[in-house]
Amino acid sequence: MIDAHQHFWRLGEHDCSWPTEAEAAIHCDFLPADWEAVALPCGVTGSVLVQSQESARDTLWLLELAGRHDFILGVVGWADLTLPLPRSPWLKGLRPMVQGYPAGFLDNPALDPGLAAMAEQGLVFDALVRPRHLPELERLALRHPTLSIVVDHAAKPDFANGISDWQLDLDNLAGFPNISCKLSGLVTEIPARHMDWAIAWLFDLFGPDRLIWGSDWPVLNLAGSYAGWLAQAKAAIPSQSRAAVFNDNARRIYKL
C-alpha cells in the first residue's frame, strides 16, 4: 500500500514555522524512521511526501530525503508559481497553500504560466483548499484542462456551519476527468459520527479510479492514530476497490 500524503519536518530548520507550541501533540521533529515505525506494521511500504512549509528550502530538503529513502516514492513540494518551476526526478507535484488565502487566490492570471508549465511537465497540482475556494478551482480546471488536479483532504468540509455548498461544488469538480480527491486529513476535519458517510459519499462521487488514500501523518496525531485511520478508511471502501484507492491510483496519478 501507498500513503499518498504524509509530512516530515524539523522544528526551526528549513524554514519550518509550523507546527507551533499550540499544536503540542505534533510540536516535535518527525523524520523517516518515525513514519516507518507506524506505517510498515500496517503494511504501508511507500509514500508521497508532501510539503508542510511555504518554502523552497523545505521542498529542497524533502527532495534530498527522497533521494536517501527508498520508501519515499515522490514529493509534492511548494513553489512560487510565478517563478520558474523546480525540477527533480523526485518531484511529482506542487502544492501552493491556498487554504490560508482569501477566496479568489486561484483566479490570479499571474499563476497561469506556472500552471501551464506544470501540465507540460506532468506535475500534479495538489489543491490544499477550503470550501470557499472550490468555485475558483473549477475555473482553474476549465483554463487548464490537461493539468492533473488532486483535491487534498476533500477540501476540508465545515460540518459545523453546513456542507451543502461544499457538496454541490465538489460534485461539479468531480465532473472533470482530470480531478481526483484524497481521502486524507479527514480525521482532523470531519466529526467521527459523519466519517463513514463522508468516505462513502466521496467514493460514490469520484469513483474507484479517482480516490486516493493518504494518512496526513503526523497531523493525523492531533485526532487519531495511523492504524486506526487506515482501518476505518479500508472498511468504508468496497473490497474490490481497495487496491485502487490504497495503491494503484497514487502510482498512476503521481507517476510513481
Secondary structure, DSSP 8 states (H G I E B T S, - for coil): -EEEEE--B-TTSTT---S-TTSGGG-S-B-HHHHHHHHGGGT--EEEEE--SS-HHHHHHHHHHHHH-TTEEEEEE---TTS-----TTEEEE---GGGS-TTGGG-GGGHHHHHHHHHHT-EEEE---GGGHHHHHHHHHH-TTS-EEEGGGG---GGG--HHHHHHHHHHHTSTTEEEEE-S-TTTS-GGGHHHHHHHHHHHH-TTSEEE---BTGGGGT--HHHHHHHHHHHS-GGGHHIIIIIHHHHHTT-
